[in-house]
Amino acid sequence: MIRLVASDIDGTLLQGGARALSDELFGLIRVLKKRGILFCAASGRQYRSMRALFAQAEDDIAYLCENGAIVYRGGSVVSKLAMERADALALIGQIQAQEQCEVLISGADTSYLIPKHPDYVDHIRYFVGNHITRVKRAQDIPEDILKVSAYCRDGAASHAQTLGAPWKAAYSVAVAGEKWLDFTRADKGTGLAALCGELGVRPQEVIAFGDNFNDVPMLDLVGSPYIMQGAVPALLERYPMQCARVEDVLRKLVEG
C-alpha cells in the first residue's frame, strides 16, 4: 500500500527543457491527497523556487529541498541539517579557484552568489528561479549553510574527481545535472527518511522517481523506486522499474 510519493523535478517531472509542470500532474496530486497519499517534491532546488513551481498545489504537498538538507511540510520545517561552517568555507574557496566554476551557497530561503560573470546571476534568478542574495565573501553569509554547489561551465563530470574526492568522507557529493556538483551533509535519502518518520510511514510504503545520481539515496530507501528511461545506463541497469513519465505511473496508481 502506497502512502507517500516522492519525485525529483529536473529531468524527471520536467523533461526536454520544460519549465512548467503538467496540469495532469496537479490533477493527480489532488486525487492522491483525497486517497490519503501525500506527494513530496524532492529536489536540489530551494524551497521558495519549489513552492512557486507547485503554486497550484503549494500547500497540499511536502518539499524535500536542497537535496534533503531541509524538508518542509505544511509550511513548517520537518528536518534541517547544516554543513560545518569551516568546511563549507574551505570548499567554497576551492570551487571559486576553478576557472570554469561558479559557486551557489544555499541558506534556508535564499541562494547566496559571489558571481564571476553576470550571466550566472541571470541563470540562477530567471532560469533556475531561485531567490538570490549577492555577497562579496562567503564569510558574510549570516545563516547556516545547507548546501554548496559548483556550477561547472565545462561540465560537472570534469570536476567530480578534483572537487568531489577530497570531501566524500565528510559530505554527500552528487552530480545533480550536466553542470552541477552538489555538496551536503544530508542527501535525498536522509531527508525522505525524516519525512517518513514525521508521517509514521514505512519506506516500503513509498514510491519514488528520479533520473540522476543525487536521487540514488532516495531510490534505495523506498519500496518502489522508479528511474526515468532517459537516465544514464548505469542507473538503468541498477533499477528495473522504469518509466517515461511520472504521470503515467501515478495514473495507474490512482486507477488501481
C-alpha positions as a Markdown table, in Angstrom:
| # | Residue | x | y | z |
|---|---|---|---|---|
| 1 | Met | 0.0 | 0.0 | 0.0 |
| 2 | Ile | 1.5 | 3.3 | -1.1 |
| 3 | Arg | 1.2 | 6.2 | 1.4 |
| 4 | Leu | 3.8 | 8.7 | 0.1 |
| 5 | Val | 5.0 | 9.6 | -3.4 |
| 6 | Ala | 8.4 | 11.4 | -3.8 |
| 7 | Ser | 9.6 | 12.8 | -7.1 |
| 8 | Asp | 12.7 | 14.6 | -8.3 |
| 9 | Ile | 11.9 | 17.6 | -10.5 |
| 10 | Asp | 14.5 | 18.4 | -13.1 |
| 11 | Gly | 14.9 | 15.6 | -15.7 |
| 12 | Thr | 12.1 | 13.7 | -14.0 |
| 13 | Leu | 8.9 | 15.9 | -13.8 |
| 14 | Leu | 10.5 | 18.5 | -16.1 |
| 15 | Gln | 12.0 | 17.0 | -19.2 |
| 16 | Gly | 13.3 | 18.3 | -22.5 |
| 17 | Gly | 13.7 | 21.9 | -21.3 |
| 18 | Ala | 10.2 | 22.2 | -19.9 |
| 19 | Arg | 9.8 | 24.9 | -17.3 |
| 20 | Ala | 6.2 | 24.3 | -16.1 |
| 21 | Leu | 4.6 | 21.2 | -14.6 |
| 22 | Ser | 1.8 | 19.5 | -16.4 |
| 23 | Asp | -1.9 | 20.1 | -15.5 |
| 24 | Glu | -2.2 | 16.4 | -15.4 |
| 25 | Leu | 0.3 | 16.2 | -12.5 |
| 26 | Phe | -1.7 | 18.6 | -10.4 |
| 27 | Gly | -4.9 | 16.7 | -11.0 |
| 28 | Leu | -3.2 | 13.5 | -9.9 |
| 29 | Ile | -1.8 | 15.2 | -6.8 |
| 30 | Arg | -5.3 | 16.2 | -5.8 |
| 31 | Val | -6.6 | 12.7 | -6.3 |
| 32 | Leu | -3.7 | 11.3 | -4.3 |
| 33 | Lys | -4.5 | 13.7 | -1.5 |
| 34 | Lys | -8.1 | 12.6 | -1.4 |
| 35 | Arg | -6.9 | 9.0 | -1.0 |
| 36 | Gly | -4.6 | 9.9 | 1.9 |
| 37 | Ile | -1.4 | 9.7 | -0.2 |
| 38 | Leu | 1.0 | 12.7 | 0.2 |
| 39 | Phe | 3.1 | 14.0 | -2.7 |
| 40 | Cys | 6.6 | 15.2 | -1.9 |
| 41 | Ala | 8.7 | 17.2 | -4.4 |
| 42 | Ala | 12.3 | 16.2 | -3.9 |
| 43 | Ser | 15.0 | 18.4 | -5.5 |
| 44 | Gly | 18.2 | 20.2 | -5.2 |
| 45 | Arg | 16.2 | 23.4 | -5.6 |
| 46 | Gln | 15.4 | 25.9 | -2.9 |
| 47 | Tyr | 12.1 | 26.0 | -1.0 |
| 48 | Arg | 10.9 | 29.3 | -2.5 |
| 49 | Ser | 11.6 | 28.1 | -6.1 |
| 50 | Met | 9.8 | 24.8 | -5.5 |
| 51 | Arg | 6.7 | 26.5 | -4.0 |
| 52 | Ala | 6.5 | 28.8 | -7.0 |
| 53 | Leu | 6.7 | 25.8 | -9.4 |
| 54 | Phe | 4.0 | 23.9 | -7.5 |
| 55 | Ala | 1.8 | 27.0 | -7.0 |
| 56 | Gln | -1.4 | 25.1 | -7.9 |
| 57 | Ala | -0.8 | 22.7 | -5.0 |
| 58 | Glu | 1.7 | 24.6 | -2.9 |
| 59 | Asp | 0.1 | 23.9 | 0.5 |
| 60 | Asp | -1.0 | 20.3 | -0.4 |
| 61 | Ile | 2.5 | 18.8 | -0.8 |
| 62 | Ala | 5.7 | 18.3 | 1.1 |
| 63 | Tyr | 9.0 | 19.7 | 0.0 |
| 64 | Leu | 12.4 | 18.0 | 0.2 |
| 65 | Cys | 14.7 | 20.9 | -0.6 |
| 66 | Glu | 18.5 | 21.3 | -1.2 |
| 67 | Asn | 18.9 | 17.6 | -1.8 |
| 68 | Gly | 17.4 | 16.8 | 1.6 |
| 69 | Ala | 19.2 | 19.4 | 3.7 |
| 70 | Ile | 15.9 | 20.9 | 4.7 |
| 71 | Val | 12.4 | 19.4 | 4.5 |
| 72 | Tyr | 9.1 | 21.3 | 4.8 |
| 73 | Arg | 5.5 | 20.1 | 5.4 |
| 74 | Gly | 2.6 | 22.5 | 6.0 |
| 75 | Gly | 5.0 | 25.4 | 6.0 |
| 76 | Ser | 7.0 | 24.1 | 8.9 |
| 77 | Val | 10.5 | 22.6 | 8.9 |
| 78 | Val | 10.5 | 18.8 | 9.4 |
| 79 | Ser | 14.3 | 18.4 | 9.4 |
| 80 | Lys | 17.3 | 20.6 | 8.7 |
| 81 | Leu | 21.0 | 19.5 | 8.5 |
| 82 | Ala | 23.6 | 22.2 | 8.0 |
| 83 | Met | 27.2 | 21.9 | 6.9 |
| 84 | Glu | 30.1 | 22.5 | 9.2 |
| 85 | Arg | 30.8 | 26.2 | 8.5 |
| 86 | Ala | 34.6 | 26.0 | 8.4 |
| 87 | Asp | 34.5 | 23.1 | 5.9 |
| 88 | Ala | 31.9 | 24.8 | 3.8 |
| 89 | Leu | 34.0 | 28.0 | 3.6 |
| 90 | Ala | 37.0 | 25.9 | 2.6 |
| 91 | Leu | 35.0 | 24.1 | -0.1 |
| 92 | Ile | 33.6 | 27.4 | -1.4 |
| 93 | Gly | 37.2 | 28.7 | -1.8 |
| 94 | Gln | 38.2 | 25.6 | -3.8 |
| 95 | Ile | 35.2 | 26.0 | -6.1 |
| 96 | Gln | 36.0 | 29.7 | -6.7 |
| 97 | Ala | 39.6 | 28.8 | -7.6 |
| 98 | Gln | 38.4 | 26.7 | -10.5 |
| 99 | Glu | 38.3 | 29.0 | -13.6 |
| 100 | Gln | 35.3 | 27.3 | -15.1 |
| 101 | Cys | 33.2 | 27.1 | -11.9 |
| 102 | Glu | 30.8 | 29.4 | -10.1 |
| 103 | Val | 29.6 | 28.7 | -6.6 |
| 104 | Leu | 26.0 | 28.6 | -5.2 |
| 105 | Ile | 25.6 | 28.6 | -1.4 |
| 106 | Ser | 22.2 | 27.6 | -0.1 |
| 107 | Gly | 20.6 | 29.1 | 3.0 |
| 108 | Ala | 17.1 | 28.1 | 4.1 |
| 109 | Asp | 15.3 | 30.5 | 1.8 |
| 110 | Thr | 17.9 | 32.2 | -0.5 |
| 111 | Ser | 20.8 | 31.3 | -2.7 |
| 112 | Tyr | 24.0 | 33.3 | -2.0 |
| 113 | Leu | 26.1 | 34.1 | -5.0 |
| 114 | Ile | 29.6 | 35.5 | -5.4 |
| 115 | Pro | 29.4 | 35.8 | -9.2 |
| 116 | Lys | 32.3 | 35.9 | -11.6 |
| 117 | His | 30.1 | 36.7 | -14.6 |
| 118 | Pro | 26.7 | 38.5 | -14.8 |
| 119 | Asp | 25.2 | 35.7 | -17.0 |
| 120 | Tyr | 25.4 | 33.3 | -14.0 |
| 121 | Val | 23.2 | 35.6 | -11.9 |
| 122 | Asp | 20.6 | 35.7 | -14.6 |
| 123 | His | 20.8 | 31.9 | -15.0 |
| 124 | Ile | 20.0 | 31.4 | -11.3 |
| 125 | Arg | 17.4 | 34.1 | -11.0 |
| 126 | Tyr | 15.5 | 33.6 | -14.2 |
| 127 | Phe | 16.1 | 30.0 | -15.5 |
| 128 | Val | 16.5 | 28.2 | -12.2 |
| 129 | Gly | 14.0 | 30.5 | -10.5 |
| 130 | Asn | 15.8 | 31.0 | -7.2 |
| 131 | His | 15.6 | 33.9 | -4.9 |
| 132 | Ile | 19.2 | 35.2 | -4.7 |
| 133 | Thr | 21.4 | 37.3 | -2.4 |
| 134 | Arg | 24.7 | 38.6 | -3.7 |
| 135 | Val | 27.6 | 38.7 | -1.2 |
| 136 | Lys | 31.2 | 39.8 | -1.6 |
| 137 | Arg | 32.6 | 37.0 | 0.7 |
| 138 | Ala | 31.1 | 33.7 | 1.9 |
| 139 | Gln | 32.2 | 34.7 | 5.4 |
| 140 | Asp | 29.4 | 37.4 | 5.2 |
| 141 | Ile | 26.6 | 34.8 | 5.0 |
| 142 | Pro | 24.5 | 35.3 | 8.2 |
| 143 | Glu | 22.9 | 31.9 | 8.5 |
| 144 | Asp | 23.6 | 28.2 | 8.4 |
| 145 | Ile | 25.0 | 26.9 | 5.1 |
| 146 | Leu | 22.8 | 24.0 | 4.0 |
| 147 | Lys | 24.3 | 23.1 | 0.6 |
| 148 | Val | 27.3 | 24.2 | -1.5 |
| 149 | Ser | 27.1 | 23.7 | -5.3 |
| 150 | Ala | 29.6 | 24.1 | -8.1 |
| 151 | Tyr | 28.2 | 25.3 | -11.4 |
| 152 | Cys | 30.7 | 23.9 | -13.9 |
| 153 | Arg | 30.5 | 25.5 | -17.3 |
| 154 | Asp | 32.6 | 22.8 | -18.8 |
| 155 | Gly | 30.5 | 20.0 | -17.2 |
| 156 | Ala | 30.3 | 18.6 | -13.7 |
| 157 | Ala | 31.9 | 15.3 | -14.6 |
| 158 | Ser | 35.2 | 17.0 | -15.4 |
| 159 | His | 35.3 | 18.4 | -11.8 |
| 160 | Ala | 33.8 | 15.5 | -9.9 |
| 161 | Gln | 37.2 | 14.0 | -9.0 |
| 162 | Thr | 39.1 | 17.2 | -8.3 |
| 163 | Leu | 36.4 | 18.9 | -6.2 |
| 164 | Gly | 34.5 | 15.9 | -5.0 |
| 165 | Ala | 37.0 | 13.3 | -4.0 |
| 166 | Pro | 38.6 | 15.3 | -1.1 |
| 167 | Trp | 35.1 | 15.8 | 0.5 |
| 168 | Lys | 33.5 | 12.4 | 0.1 |
| 169 | Ala | 34.3 | 11.3 | 3.7 |
| 170 | Ala | 32.5 | 14.3 | 5.1 |
| 171 | Tyr | 29.7 | 15.1 | 2.7 |
| 172 | Ser | 27.3 | 13.6 | 0.2 |
| 173 | Val | 28.8 | 14.6 | -3.2 |
| 174 | Ala | 26.5 | 14.2 | -6.1 |
| 175 | Val | 26.4 | 15.1 | -9.8 |
| 176 | Ala | 23.0 | 16.8 | -9.9 |
| 177 | Gly | 22.9 | 17.7 | -13.6 |
| 178 | Glu | 25.1 | 18.2 | -16.5 |
| 179 | Lys | 26.8 | 21.2 | -14.9 |
| 180 | Trp | 26.0 | 20.8 | -11.2 |
| 181 | Leu | 28.0 | 19.2 | -8.5 |
| 182 | Asp | 26.3 | 19.3 | -5.0 |
| 183 | Phe | 27.7 | 19.0 | -1.5 |
| 184 | Thr | 25.5 | 18.4 | 1.5 |
| 185 | Arg | 25.6 | 16.7 | 4.9 |
| 186 | Ala | 22.2 | 15.3 | 4.0 |
| 187 | Asp | 21.0 | 13.6 | 0.9 |
| 188 | Lys | 17.6 | 12.8 | -0.5 |
| 189 | Gly | 17.5 | 9.6 | 1.4 |
| 190 | Thr | 18.1 | 11.1 | 4.8 |
| 191 | Gly | 15.6 | 13.9 | 4.0 |
| 192 | Leu | 12.9 | 11.4 | 2.9 |
| 193 | Ala | 13.6 | 9.2 | 5.9 |
| 194 | Ala | 13.0 | 12.2 | 8.2 |
| 195 | Leu | 9.7 | 12.9 | 6.4 |
| 196 | Cys | 8.7 | 9.2 | 6.7 |
| 197 | Gly | 9.4 | 9.4 | 10.4 |
| 198 | Glu | 7.3 | 12.5 | 10.8 |
| 199 | Leu | 4.4 | 10.9 | 9.0 |
| 200 | Gly | 4.7 | 7.4 | 10.5 |
| 201 | Val | 5.2 | 6.0 | 7.0 |
| 202 | Arg | 7.4 | 2.9 | 6.4 |
| 203 | Pro | 9.9 | 3.3 | 3.5 |
| 204 | Gln | 8.2 | 0.2 | 1.9 |
| 205 | Glu | 5.0 | 2.3 | 1.6 |
| 206 | Val | 6.8 | 4.9 | -0.6 |
| 207 | Ile | 7.2 | 5.2 | -4.3 |
| 208 | Ala | 9.9 | 7.5 | -5.6 |
| 209 | Phe | 11.0 | 8.8 | -9.0 |
| 210 | Gly | 14.5 | 10.1 | -10.1 |
| 211 | Asp | 16.8 | 10.4 | -13.0 |
| 212 | Asn | 20.3 | 11.2 | -11.7 |
| 213 | Phe | 22.9 | 10.2 | -9.1 |
| 214 | Asn | 21.7 | 12.6 | -6.4 |
| 215 | Asp | 18.4 | 10.6 | -6.5 |
| 216 | Val | 20.1 | 7.3 | -5.6 |
| 217 | Pro | 19.9 | 7.6 | -1.8 |
| 218 | Met | 16.1 | 8.3 | -2.1 |
| 219 | Leu | 15.5 | 5.5 | -4.6 |
| 220 | Asp | 17.5 | 3.0 | -2.5 |
| 221 | Leu | 15.4 | 3.8 | 0.6 |
| 222 | Val | 11.9 | 3.2 | -0.8 |
| 223 | Gly | 10.0 | 0.1 | -1.6 |
| 224 | Ser | 9.1 | 1.2 | -5.2 |
| 225 | Pro | 11.9 | 3.0 | -6.9 |
| 226 | Tyr | 11.4 | 4.2 | -10.5 |
| 227 | Ile | 14.2 | 5.5 | -12.7 |
| 228 | Met | 13.4 | 7.6 | -15.8 |
| 229 | Gln | 14.0 | 6.0 | -19.2 |
| 230 | Gly | 16.3 | 8.8 | -20.1 |
| 231 | Ala | 18.7 | 8.2 | -17.2 |
| 232 | Val | 22.3 | 7.2 | -17.8 |
| 233 | Pro | 22.9 | 3.5 | -18.5 |
| 234 | Ala | 24.4 | 2.8 | -15.0 |
| 235 | Leu | 21.2 | 3.8 | -13.3 |
| 236 | Leu | 19.0 | 2.0 | -15.8 |
| 237 | Glu | 20.9 | -1.2 | -15.0 |
| 238 | Arg | 20.5 | -0.6 | -11.3 |
| 239 | Tyr | 16.7 | 0.0 | -11.2 |
| 240 | Pro | 14.5 | -2.4 | -13.1 |
| 241 | Met | 11.3 | -0.3 | -12.7 |
| 242 | Gln | 11.5 | 2.4 | -15.4 |
| 243 | Cys | 9.1 | 4.9 | -16.8 |
| 244 | Ala | 8.9 | 7.7 | -19.4 |
| 245 | Arg | 6.7 | 10.0 | -17.4 |
| 246 | Val | 5.8 | 10.1 | -13.7 |
| 247 | Glu | 2.2 | 10.9 | -14.6 |
| 248 | Asp | 1.8 | 7.5 | -16.3 |
| 249 | Val | 2.8 | 5.6 | -13.2 |
| 250 | Leu | 0.7 | 7.8 | -10.9 |
| 251 | Arg | -2.4 | 7.4 | -13.2 |
| 252 | Lys | -2.1 | 3.6 | -12.8 |
| 253 | Leu | -1.7 | 4.0 | -9.0 |
| 254 | Val | -4.9 | 6.0 | -8.6 |
| 255 | Glu | -6.8 | 3.9 | -11.1 |
| 256 | Gly | -5.8 | 0.7 | -9.3 |
